Structure formats: C-alpha cells, structure tokens
C-alpha cells in the first residue's frame, strides 16, 4: 500500500541554505531517507517552497479565481512530502516517526487511493461519410 507523508512545519519553508540549521536539517533528513531507501519503501520525496510562494486556484460559477498564498491560514504549513510503499499502516507509521518534521511539527500519514490514469488519447472516430468515400480493393 502506498502512503503519502505530508510534512507539516510551523516555518515558511526550510532554513536558508548555508546556515548551520539547514545543514543539520538536511543531515537529519538524510538519515531517515537512507533508512527508507535501504528498506526499499521510499518512492519519492521533496521539500516544498514556503506557503508564501503558493497560488491558490478556485473555480466558482465557471470563473477561475487566483489568490496569492496558501488556501487557508494555519499554524502549520505543508513543507514537503514523502511517498512510500509499505506492507501496512504500522510500517508506514514507523518510517513517518523517523522524519525530522515529526519532531518540529507533524507528519500526516495518508493512504494513497489506487487509480489508473489514462495512458493515451483515443484515436478520433471516422464519420460515416468519410468511411463511405473510402474505396476498398
């Protein structure tokens, strides 16, 4: 089962690169991510830029409305994600607890629903008049 870890932080983005705080944070994440990679459960992960860089899209009555900033004012913002494939929720929770965001903020663990995206656009269907004009040999 795939699980998405939504990494909640109180900050507006990661510490500035080159600072001791950034170096420590990246080192802590490397430990957690290396453990997940070695166990074969890590699929993907990435930090997100701060919520102040977000644009929220809403469509109401056919009109698209754009708002600078996050969709809601919250104490914690989604600061990143980790996607894993684990045997069960207990295994996913074990790995979520390793993520540094669990110590400084929180990690929301959600099962990912299984769906199948379309693989290609279907070919157009010929009209009856186009087929009638075709010559067969």
C-alpha positions in Angstrom: 0.0 0.0 0.0 1.3 3.5 -0.9 1.3 6.1 1.8 1.8 9.9 1.5 3.6 11.6 4.3 2.6 15.3 4.4 5.3 17.1 6.4 3.8 19.9 8.4 6.1 22.7 9.7 5.5 25.9 11.5 8.0 27.7 9.3 7.5 29.3 5.9 10.0 27.0 4.1 13.3 25.4 5.0 16.1 27.3 6.7 18.3 29.3 4.4 21.0 27.3 2.6 24.4 27.6 4.1 23.3 28.0 7.6 24.1 25.6 10.4 20.3 25.0 10.8 20.0 24.0 7.2 23.0 21.7 7.4 21.6 19.9 10.4 18.1 19.6 8.9 19.4 18.1 5.7 21.7 15.7 7.7 18.7 14.6 9.8 16.6 14.0 6.7 19.4 12.0 5.0 19.4 9.6 7.9 15.6 9.0 7.7 15.5 8.8 3.9 18.5 6.5 3.7 16.8 4.1 6.1 13.7 4.1 3.9 15.7 3.7 0.7 17.7 0.7 2.2 14.4 -0.9 3.2 13.1 -0.4 -0.3 10.0 1.5 0.7 10.9 5.0 -0.5 9.3 6.0 -3.8 9.8 9.8 -3.9 10.2 12.8 -1.6 10.8 16.6 -1.9 10.6 19.7 0.2 8.2 22.4 -0.9 8.9 26.1 -1.1 7.3 28.2 1.6 3.5 28.7 1.7 4.0 32.4 1.0 5.1 31.2 -2.6 1.8 29.4 -3.1 -1.0 30.4 -5.5 -4.5 29.0 -4.7 -6.9 28.3 -7.5 -10.6 28.2 -7.1 -13.3 27.9 -9.8 -16.8 29.2 -8.9 -19.6 29.5 -11.4 -17.2 28.9 -14.2 -14.9 31.8 -13.1 -11.3 31.0 -12.2 -10.1 33.0 -9.1 -6.4 33.1 -8.2 -5.2 34.1 -4.7 -1.5 34.6 -3.7 -0.7 32.5 -0.7 -2.0 29.3 0.9 -5.6 28.1 0.7 -6.1 28.5 4.5 -4.4 30.3 7.3 -3.0 27.6 9.5 -0.4 27.4 12.2 1.4 24.7 10.3 2.0 24.5 6.6 2.8 21.6 4.3 6.6 21.8 4.0 7.2 18.7 1.9 6.1 15.2 1.2 7.4 11.7 1.2 5.8 8.8 -0.8 6.4 5.3 0.4 5.1 1.8 -0.3 4.8 -0.2 2.9 3.2 -3.5 3.9 0.8 -1.8 6.2 0.0 1.3 8.2 2.2 0.2 11.1 5.2 0.1 8.9 4.4 3.5 7.4 4.0 5.0 10.9 7.4 3.6 11.9 9.0 5.5 9.0 7.0 8.6 9.5 8.3 8.8 13.0 11.8 9.0 11.6 11.1 12.2 9.6 12.5 15.3 11.4 9.2 17.1 10.7 7.6 14.8 13.3 9.8 16.4 16.0 9.5 20.0 14.9 5.9 19.9 13.6 3.9 16.9 12.5 3.7 14.2 9.8 0.3 13.4 8.4 0.2 9.9 7.0 -2.5 9.2 4.4 -3.1 6.0 2.3 -3.0 6.7 -1.4 -6.0 5.6 -3.3 -5.3 3.4 -6.3 -6.5 4.8 -9.6 -5.3 4.4 -13.2 -4.6 7.4 -15.2 -5.3 7.3 -18.9 -2.3 6.2 -20.9 -3.0 7.9 -24.2 -5.6 9.9 -26.1 -8.0 7.7 -28.0 -7.8 8.0 -31.8 -10.6 10.0 -33.4 -13.5 8.0 -34.8 -14.1 8.5 -38.6 -17.5 9.8 -39.5 -19.9 7.6 -41.7 -19.4 10.0 -44.6 -15.6 9.6 -44.5 -16.0 5.8 -44.4 -18.5 5.8 -47.3 -15.9 7.6 -49.5 -13.2 5.0 -48.9 -12.5 2.7 -51.8 -12.0 -1.0 -50.9 -9.9 -3.2 -53.2 
